[in-house]
């Protein structure tokens, strides 16, 4: 099973991007689907999580700007990012845990916020 992210790129401050993550291969339903990010020289940090039931949580720095959503039938998760700031620049990773407690990481997608 692989998680494949897409949607990263270069955007100006104040702009928007939508990241997507899809599972390839047979997989049990994902209990937890999350996004993490890692900026240059910094540790990877958790950004947002959505449970199978639709409950969401966000790191304080993105609340009100980012929205995480998922499609349970397709085992996909998306991250809508609005009002982007230069400090949002990072490699964004999809992370999921299936109902058998197996964890999966995507390969990452670069998001650069710069004028």
C-alpha positions in Angstrom: 0.0 0.0 0.0 1.3 3.4 -0.9 -0.1 6.9 -0.2 0.4 9.3 -3.1 0.1 13.0 -2.5 -0.5 15.6 -5.2 -1.4 19.3 -5.4 1.7 21.0 -4.1 3.4 23.9 -5.8 4.4 27.5 -5.6 1.8 30.1 -4.5 2.0 33.7 -3.5 1.2 34.8 0.1 -2.6 34.9 0.6 -3.1 32.3 -2.1 -4.7 28.8 -1.9 -3.7 25.3 -2.7 -5.5 22.0 -2.3 -3.5 18.9 -1.5 -4.8 15.4 -2.1 -3.7 12.0 -0.9 -4.9 8.6 -2.3 -4.0 5.1 -1.3 -2.8 2.7 -4.0 -3.3 -1.0 -3.4 -5.7 -2.9 -1.2 -6.1 -1.4 2.1 -8.3 -1.7 5.1 -10.4 1.3 5.9 -8.3 4.1 7.4 -9.3 5.0 11.0 -7.2 8.1 11.0 -6.1 10.3 8.1 -3.7 13.2 8.8 -1.4 15.7 7.3 2.1 16.6 8.6 4.6 19.0 7.3 8.3 19.6 7.6 10.0 22.9 6.9 13.7 23.1 6.1 15.8 22.7 9.3 12.8 21.9 11.4 11.2 18.7 12.8 8.1 17.3 11.1 5.0 18.6 12.7 1.4 17.5 12.8 -1.0 19.8 10.9 -4.5 18.2 10.9 -6.4 15.0 11.4 -9.8 13.7 10.4 -11.2 10.5 11.9 -13.4 8.0 10.0 -16.4 9.6 11.7 -15.5 13.0 10.4 -14.1 14.6 13.6 -11.3 17.1 12.8 -8.4 18.7 14.7 -5.9 21.3 13.6 -2.7 22.7 14.9 -3.3 26.2 16.1 -1.3 27.9 13.4 -3.6 26.7 10.6 -7.0 26.9 12.3 -9.4 29.0 10.3 -7.2 28.7 7.2 -6.9 25.0 6.5 -9.7 22.4 6.1 -9.1 18.7 6.1 -11.7 16.4 4.5 -11.9 12.7 3.5 -13.8 10.3 1.3 -14.2 7.0 3.2 -15.2 5.1 0.2 -12.1 6.0 -1.8 -9.7 6.2 1.2 -8.6 9.7 0.2 -7.9 12.8 2.2 -7.6 16.4 1.1 -6.2 19.5 2.7 -7.6 22.8 1.5 -5.2 25.6 2.4 -6.3 29.2 2.2 -4.6 32.5 3.2 -1.3 30.8 2.8 1.7 32.4 4.6 5.5 32.1 3.9 5.8 30.1 7.2 3.5 27.5 5.7 6.3 26.6 3.3 7.2 22.9 3.8 7.0 19.4 2.5 3.6 18.1 3.3 3.1 14.5 4.1 0.0 12.3 4.2 -0.2 9.9 7.1 -2.8 7.3 7.8 -3.6 4.5 10.2 -5.8 1.7 9.1 -8.3 -0.3 11.2 -5.6 -2.9 11.9 -3.4 -0.1 13.4 -0.9 -0.2 10.5 0.6 3.2 9.7 1.4 4.6 6.3 3.3 7.7 5.1 3.2 9.3 1.7 6.3 10.5 -0.1 5.6 14.2 0.5 4.7 17.1 -1.7 6.4 20.5 -1.7 4.4 23.6 -0.9 6.3 26.9 -1.3 4.6 30.2 -0.4 6.6 33.1 -1.8 6.2 36.3 -3.7 
